Amino acid sequence: MKMKSTLKVGLISFLLIPLLLAGQQSPSSISHSFFIAGPQFTGIIGEAGEVVWDSKKPSARDGYVLKNGNILICWADEVREYNKKGEVILNYKRSEEDMEFGTAVRLSNGNTMITESGTHPRIVEINKKGEEVKSIPLQPETDNVHMQTRMARKLKNGNYLVPHLLAFAVKEYQPDGTIINTFKTDFAEFGGRKAETWPFTAIRMKNGNTLVTLTHGNRVVELDAKGEIIWQIDNSIFEGDPLVDPCGAQRLPNGNTVIASYGAQKGIKLFEVDKNKNIVWIYKDHRAHHFQILTTNGKPLKGAPLK
């Protein structure tokens, strides 16, 4: 019988740890504050578990606290930026009823990058006035609007990294829409397409590798420049099956990885693993589609929030 590595301290051990504050538990005394874009709550949770800020509009898909303290949030029908007073200073709405926005990211030049799924799927960049300044056509290989794409990111070389769920592919696009690289995620060792290892979030890291969450496949993988798996986690190594439709992910400066189990109706909603696949922190309250860790034990995370 195969033994799971559990939560390394063990699920039972985790349950014996006193609740830190409103849903956070950690054998290493880790406490985070973080932004959540989720189905019931979209806002900021403090390290003490308190609601620091509430957008009053649930069901967000993506969002970030920006360097200037403003908050950028993406819903399926619109993208908003709030200033520190809670005022909406940027509002970009979909132009067609059947269109869906998937993500919104503030770029280094001040523009905002948004993914639009629909009849003509694309990435659009808008300026501070909400005016379109760039459009990049996408090739999701499906007419299913909801399943065309999710968490796209712009790379330092000016290209775009885009996960396409039903294409089982993370594609790198040039600004003219040309695809120059594709990482397939229907890995034979996981069972091929029957395993539904749809790519959801794809993050190009400083070491050149790419971190990808594979939603229905309940896996997270790190791929090298050739698309080969060099690190991965799945529920076979844990007790309690914490990976439930993993969507959002974030690689922290210390090398740990935080993952959102979007499909978890009960139990763990966010959890953090170290390089050795030990679970070192969990959060059990609000479900998260995407998130952003902001502080750890009172200290702001090093580096730009959008990395």
Salt bridges, closest charged atoms under 4 A:
ASP54 OD2 - LYS56 NZ 3.92
ASP62 OD2 - ARG153 NH1 3.66
ASP62 OD1 - HIS290 NE2 3.44
ASP77 OD1 - LYS57 NZ 3.35
GLU78 OE2 - LYS57 NZ 2.50
GLU78 OE2 - ARG80 NH2 2.98
GLU81 OE1 - ARG106 NH2 2.69
GLU97 OE2 - ARG94 NH2 3.37
GLU100 OE1 - ARG61 NH2 2.85
GLU100 OE1 - HIS146 ND1 2.99
GLU116 OE1 - ARG122 NE 2.68
GLU125 OE2 - LYS154 NZ 2.82
GLU132 OE2 - ARG122 NH1 3.07
GLU141 OE2 - LYS171 NZ 2.73
GLU172 OE1 - ARG204 NH1 3.99
ASP186 OD2 - ARG193 NE 3.22
GLU196 OE1 - HIS216 ND1 2.82
GLU222 OE1 - ARG251 NH2 3.05
ASP234 OD2 - ARG219 NH1 2.86
ASP241 OD1 - LYS4 NZ 3.45
GLU272 OE1 - HIS32 NE2 2.63
